[in-house]
């Protein structure tokens, strides 16, 4: 009887995603779920753009007025 080879176990690297990356991944999954549910692509995008349609467990944080003002000031400097 031939000797068995040892199995090599491959592990997945622990990837730490930023909040932005997690939000983008969630948006992609949300879009795909809407398409699987039978929505047309244009309706799915419209539903995705409406922040009120998000479930409660999605941590979407509205930007504060000061953040928006800082962004606009940086844009004006260029």
QUILIN-V821042 format. One record per pair of residues at least 12 apart in sequence whose C-alpha atoms are under 7 Angstrom apart, sorted by the first residue. I is the first residue (numbers start at 1). J is the second residue. If there is no record, write none. Layout:
# QUILIN-V821042
i->[I/I]
j->[J/J]
This chain:
# QUILIN-V821042
i->[31/31]
j->[44/48]
